[in-house]
Structures are given as C-alpha cells and as structure tokens.
Amino acid sequence: MENKSVVKSGIGFGSVLAITISWSVNHSIIWAIIHGCFSWLYVIYYALTR
C-alpha cells in the first residue's frame, strides 16, 4: 500500500502573527505581505527589538 500525504494549503500561525504585528506597526499592506513571507524571522526580530 502506498502512503499518500495530503498537503495542507493556507498560511501558518507564524505568518498570521507576522502580518498582524507588521500591520499594527506600519499600516502598510506591502510591508505586511513581505513580513508574512518571512514569518517567524520577523516575529523574532520584533520581539528582540521591542
């Protein structure tokens, strides 16, 4: 029997958190999208610099 895995689509918690933080700080959709792509890196950066 073959083991088939299903790929879950959508965005993760890290991306949602990064987008929310970015929006609250910058009020810019472009920056929110960029920070959403970097997700946990931006969240950690924000936590260390605030």
Gaussian input, Z-matrix of N, CA and C with variables (Angstrom, degrees):
# hf/3-21g

backbone

0 1
 N
 C     1     B1
 C     2     B2     1     A1
 N     3     B3     2     A2     1     D1
 C     4     B4     3     A3     2     D2
 C     5     B5     4     A4     3     D3
 N     6     B6     5     A5     4     D4
 C     7     B7     6     A6     5     D5
 C     8     B8     7     A7     6     D6
 N     9     B9     8     A8     7     D7
 C    10    B10     9     A9     8     D8
 C    11    B11    10    A10     9     D9
 N    12    B12    11    A11    10    D10
 C    13    B13    12    A12    11    D11
 C    14    B14    13    A13    12    D12
 N    15    B15    14    A14    13    D13
 C    16    B16    15    A15    14    D14
 C    17    B17    16    A16    15    D15
 N    18    B18    17    A17    16    D16
 C    19    B19    18    A18    17    D17
 C    20    B20    19    A19    18    D18
 N    21    B21    20    A20    19    D19
 C    22    B22    21    A21    20    D20
 C    23    B23    22    A22    21    D21
 N    24    B24    23    A23    22    D22
 C    25    B25    24    A24    23    D23
 C    26    B26    25    A25    24    D24
 N    27    B27    26    A26    25    D25
 C    28    B28    27    A27    26    D26
 C    29    B29    28    A28    27    D27
 N    30    B30    29    A29    28    D28
 C    31    B31    30    A30    29    D29
 C    32    B32    31    A31    30    D30
 N    33    B33    32    A32    31    D31
 C    34    B34    33    A33    32    D32
 C    35    B35    34    A34    33    D33
 N    36    B36    35    A35    34    D34
 C    37    B37    36    A36    35    D35
 C    38    B38    37    A37    36    D36
 N    39    B39    38    A38    37    D37
 C    40    B40    39    A39    38    D38
 C    41    B41    40    A40    39    D39
 N    42    B42    41    A41    40    D40
 C    43    B43    42    A42    41    D41
 C    44    B44    43    A43    42    D42
 N    45    B45    44    A44    43    D43
 C    46    B46    45    A45    44    D44
 C    47    B47    46    A46    45    D45
 N    48    B48    47    A47    46    D46
 C    49    B49    48    A48    47    D47
 C    50    B50    49    A49    48    D48
 N    51    B51    50    A50    49    D49
 C    52    B52    51    A51    50    D50
 C    53    B53    52    A52    51    D51
 N    54    B54    53    A53    52    D52
 C    55    B55    54    A54    53    D53
 C    56    B56    55    A55    54    D54
 N    57    B57    56    A56    55    D55
 C    58    B58    57    A57    56    D56
 C    59    B59    58    A58    57    D57
 N    60    B60    59    A59    58    D58
 C    61    B61    60    A60    59    D59
 C    62    B62    61    A61    60    D60
 N    63    B63    62    A62    61    D61
 C    64    B64    63    A63    62    D62
 C    65    B65    64    A64    63    D63
 N    66    B66    65    A65    64    D64
 C    67    B67    66    A66    65    D65
 C    68    B68    67    A67    66    D66
 N    69    B69    68    A68    67    D67
 C    70    B70    69    A69    68    D68
 C    71    B71    70    A70    69    D69
 N    72    B72    71    A71    70    D70
 C    73    B73    72    A72    71    D71
 C    74    B74    73    A73    72    D72
 N    75    B75    74    A74    73    D73
 C    76    B76    75    A75    74    D74
 C    77    B77    76    A76    75    D75
 N    78    B78    77    A77    76    D76
 C    79    B79    78    A78    77    D77
 C    80    B80    79    A79    78    D78
 N    81    B81    80    A80    79    D79
 C    82    B82    81    A81    80    D80
 C    83    B83    82    A82    81    D81
 N    84    B84    83    A83    82    D82
 C    85    B85    84    A84    83    D83
 C    86    B86    85    A85    84    D84
 N    87    B87    86    A86    85    D85
 C    88    B88    87    A87    86    D86
 C    89    B89    88    A88    87    D87
 N    90    B90    89    A89    88    D88
 C    91    B91    90    A90    89    D89
 C    92    B92    91    A91    90    D90
 N    93    B93    92    A92    91    D91
 C    94    B94    93    A93    92    D92
 C    95    B95    94    A94    93    D93
 N    96    B96    95    A95    94    D94
 C    97    B97    96    A96    95    D95
 C    98    B98    97    A97    96    D96
 N    99    B99    98    A98    97    D97
 C   100   B100    99    A99    98    D98
 C   101   B101   100   A100    99    D99
 N   102   B102   101   A101   100   D100
 C   103   B103   102   A102   101   D101
 C   104   B104   103   A103   102   D102
 N   105   B105   104   A104   103   D103
 C   106   B106   105   A105   104   D104
 C   107   B107   106   A106   105   D105
 N   108   B108   107   A107   106   D106
 C   109   B109   108   A108   107   D107
 C   110   B110   109   A109   108   D108
 N   111   B111   110   A110   109   D109
 C   112   B112   111   A111   110   D110
 C   113   B113   112   A112   111   D111
 N   114   B114   113   A113   112   D112
 C   115   B115   114   A114   113   D113
 C   116   B116   115   A115   114   D114
 N   117   B117   116   A116   115   D115
 C   118   B118   117   A117   116   D116
 C   119   B119   118   A118   117   D117
 N   120   B120   119   A119   118   D118
 C   121   B121   120   A120   119   D119
 C   122   B122   121   A121   120   D120
 N   123   B123   122   A122   121   D121
 C   124   B124   123   A123   122   D122
 C   125   B125   124   A124   123   D123
 N   126   B126   125   A125   124   D124
 C   127   B127   126   A126   125   D125
 C   128   B128   127   A127   126   D126
 N   129   B129   128   A128   127   D127
 C   130   B130   129   A129   128   D128
 C   131   B131   130   A130   129   D129
 N   132   B132   131   A131   130   D130
 C   133   B133   132   A132   131   D131
 C   134   B134   133   A133   132   D132
 N   135   B135   134   A134   133   D133
 C   136   B136   135   A135   134   D134
 C   137   B137   136   A136   135   D135
 N   138   B138   137   A137   136   D136
 C   139   B139   138   A138   137   D137
 C   140   B140   139   A139   138   D138
 N   141   B141   140   A140   139   D139
 C   142   B142   141   A141   140   D140
 C   143   B143   142   A142   141   D141
 N   144   B144   143   A143   142   D142
 C   145   B145   144   A144   143   D143
 C   146   B146   145   A145   144   D144
 N   147   B147   146   A146   145   D145
 C   148   B148   147   A147   146   D146
 C   149   B149   148   A148   147   D147

   B1=1.4436
   B2=1.5304
   B3=1.3039
   B4=1.4536
   B5=1.5190
   B6=1.3005
   B7=1.4549
   B8=1.5251
   B9=1.3021
   B10=1.4585
   B11=1.5136
   B12=1.3207
   B13=1.4666
   B14=1.5208
   B15=1.2779
   B16=1.4600
   B17=1.5194
   B18=1.3105
   B19=1.4550
   B20=1.5168
   B21=1.3079
   B22=1.4589
   B23=1.5213
   B24=1.3164
   B25=1.4570
   B26=1.5206
   B27=1.3034
   B28=1.4551
   B29=1.5120
   B30=1.3166
   B31=1.4525
   B32=1.5158
   B33=1.3027
   B34=1.4549
   B35=1.5186
   B36=1.3144
   B37=1.4620
   B38=1.5269
   B39=1.3307
   B40=1.4677
   B41=1.5172
   B42=1.3220
   B43=1.4580
   B44=1.5225
   B45=1.3157
   B46=1.4676
   B47=1.5200
   B48=1.3262
   B49=1.4550
   B50=1.5274
   B51=1.3269
   B52=1.4665
   B53=1.5219
   B54=1.3191
   B55=1.4605
   B56=1.5233
   B57=1.3243
   B58=1.4667
   B59=1.5240
   B60=1.3238
   B61=1.4658
   B62=1.5176
   B63=1.3190
   B64=1.4594
   B65=1.5189
   B66=1.3156
   B67=1.4624
   B68=1.5315
   B69=1.3307
   B70=1.4659
   B71=1.5252
   B72=1.3260
   B73=1.4606
   B74=1.5241
   B75=1.3362
   B76=1.4631
   B77=1.5218
   B78=1.3114
   B79=1.4755
   B80=1.5233
   B81=1.3310
   B82=1.4608
   B83=1.5218
   B84=1.3145
   B85=1.4624
   B86=1.5281
   B87=1.3251
   B88=1.4692
   B89=1.5236
   B90=1.3485
   B91=1.4650
   B92=1.5217
   B93=1.3086
   B94=1.4661
   B95=1.5202
   B96=1.3286
   B97=1.4650
   B98=1.5287
   B99=1.3312
   B100=1.4672
   B101=1.5245
   B102=1.3276
   B103=1.4608
   B104=1.5233
   B105=1.3226
   B106=1.4566
   B107=1.5191
   B108=1.3260
   B109=1.4749
   B110=1.5194
   B111=1.3289
   B112=1.4653
   B113=1.5242
   B114=1.2843
   B115=1.4598
   B116=1.5232
   B117=1.3268
   B118=1.4671
   B119=1.5215
   B120=1.3256
   B121=1.4727
   B122=1.5264
   B123=1.3275
   B124=1.4596
   B125=1.5226
   B126=1.3108
   B127=1.4658
   B128=1.5312
   B129=1.3296
   B130=1.4724
   B131=1.5170
   B132=1.3359
   B133=1.4643
   B134=1.5300
   B135=1.3130
   B136=1.4623
   B137=1.5225
   B138=1.3265
   B139=1.4675
   B140=1.5279
   B141=1.3233
   B142=1.4638
   B143=1.5269
   B144=1.3239
   B145=1.4708
   B146=1.5332
   B147=1.3064
   B148=1.4720
   B149=1.4782
   A1=109.83
   A2=113.88
   A3=119.43
   A4=109.97
   A5=114.18
   A6=119.92
   A7=107.84
   A8=117.27
   A9=121.61
   A10=109.39
   A11=114.97
   A12=119.15
   A13=109.24
   A14=114.40
   A15=121.10
   A16=108.03
   A17=115.72
   A18=120.68
   A19=108.55
   A20=115.30
   A21=120.60
   A22=108.62
   A23=116.59
   A24=119.89
   A25=109.62
   A26=115.08
   A27=120.47
   A28=110.35
   A29=115.04
   A30=119.21
   A31=109.41
   A32=115.18
   A33=120.64
   A34=113.07
   A35=114.46
   A36=121.02
   A37=111.42
   A38=117.45
   A39=121.01
   A40=112.13
   A41=116.45
   A42=120.46
   A43=111.48
   A44=115.86
   A45=120.00
   A46=110.18
   A47=117.07
   A48=121.24
   A49=111.27
   A50=117.13
   A51=121.23
   A52=111.33
   A53=117.57
   A54=121.25
   A55=110.71
   A56=116.50
   A57=120.69
   A58=111.22
   A59=116.99
   A60=120.61
   A61=110.13
   A62=116.60
   A63=120.75
   A64=111.57
   A65=117.16
   A66=120.42
   A67=111.16
   A68=116.77
   A69=119.76
   A70=111.60
   A71=117.64
   A72=120.98
   A73=111.62
   A74=117.59
   A75=121.58
   A76=115.20
   A77=118.91
   A78=123.56
   A79=111.16
   A80=115.71
   A81=121.75
   A82=109.16
   A83=115.60
   A84=120.32
   A85=110.77
   A86=116.93
   A87=120.88
   A88=110.73
   A89=117.01
   A90=120.15
   A91=111.38
   A92=117.73
   A93=120.93
   A94=110.70
   A95=117.54
   A96=121.50
   A97=110.47
   A98=116.48
   A99=120.58
   A100=110.54
   A101=116.54
   A102=119.88
   A103=111.59
   A104=117.19
   A105=120.54
   A106=111.92
   A107=116.76
   A108=120.39
   A109=111.49
   A110=116.99
   A111=120.62
   A112=112.33
   A113=117.59
   A114=128.43
   A115=115.41
   A116=118.59
   A117=121.12
   A118=112.43
   A119=118.14
   A120=119.38
   A121=110.39
   A122=116.55
   A123=119.65
   A124=111.22
   A125=118.79
   A126=121.91
   A127=109.95
   A128=116.66
   A129=120.33
   A130=110.80
   A131=117.61
   A132=121.38
   A133=110.63
   A134=116.16
   A135=121.03
   A136=110.83
   A137=116.87
   A138=120.87
   A139=111.61
   A140=117.30
   A141=120.77
   A142=112.94
   A143=117.17
   A144=119.88
   A145=113.20
   A146=118.70
   A147=119.89
   A148=111.35
   D1=137.69
   D2=177.25
   D3=-84.83
   D4=142.85
   D5=177.01
   D6=-98.62
   D7=111.16
   D8=-178.79
   D9=-103.77
   D10=135.18
   D11=177.90
   D12=-109.95
   D13=146.65
   D14=179.90
   D15=-101.64
   D16=128.17
   D17=178.57
   D18=-83.63
   D19=126.09
   D20=-179.32
   D21=-86.68
   D22=124.74
   D23=179.35
   D24=-95.59
   D25=156.99
   D26=-179.26
   D27=124.29
   D28=-176.74
   D29=-179.70
   D30=-108.69
   D31=151.49
   D32=-176.28
   D33=-87.50
   D34=175.43
   D35=-178.99
   D36=-62.80
   D37=-38.52
   D38=179.48
   D39=-61.89
   D40=-39.91
   D41=178.79
   D42=-67.06
   D43=-43.15
   D44=179.41
   D45=-63.20
   D46=-42.79
   D47=179.12
   D48=-64.02
   D49=-43.73
   D50=179.03
   D51=-63.61
   D52=-41.87
   D53=179.33
   D54=-65.04
   D55=-41.48
   D56=179.74
   D57=-64.35
   D58=-46.15
   D59=178.65
   D60=-63.07
   D61=-46.05
   D62=-179.10
   D63=-60.75
   D64=-42.50
   D65=179.91
   D66=-65.15
   D67=-40.00
   D68=-178.60
   D69=-69.27
   D70=-27.29
   D71=-179.56
   D72=-89.20
   D73=-46.23
   D74=-170.11
   D75=-102.74
   D76=-25.46
   D77=-174.36
   D78=53.57
   D79=44.16
   D80=-179.81
   D81=-134.97
   D82=127.39
   D83=179.79
   D84=-67.65
   D85=-38.81
   D86=-179.71
   D87=-60.50
   D88=-48.61
   D89=178.70
   D90=-64.94
   D91=-35.30
   D92=178.33
   D93=-63.59
   D94=-40.52
   D95=178.21
   D96=-66.39
   D97=-44.89
   D98=179.41
   D99=-61.48
   D100=-46.92
   D101=-179.45
   D102=-68.39
   D103=-30.50
   D104=175.12
   D105=-64.28
   D106=-34.70
   D107=177.57
   D108=-67.75
   D109=-35.29
   D110=179.24
   D111=-86.87
   D112=-10.62
   D113=177.97
   D114=31.11
   D115=-101.86
   D116=-171.81
   D117=-64.56
   D118=-29.00
   D119=177.24
   D120=-62.32
   D121=-43.31
   D122=178.94
   D123=-69.14
   D124=-38.26
   D125=179.46
   D126=-62.16
   D127=-44.96
   D128=178.47
   D129=-65.75
   D130=-41.68
   D131=177.30
   D132=-59.56
   D133=-45.49
   D134=179.88
   D135=-61.99
   D136=-42.91
   D137=-179.01
   D138=-65.17
   D139=-36.69
   D140=-178.65
   D141=-76.89
   D142=-27.94
   D143=-175.97
   D144=-96.75
   D145=-6.03
   D146=-179.66
   D147=-104.63

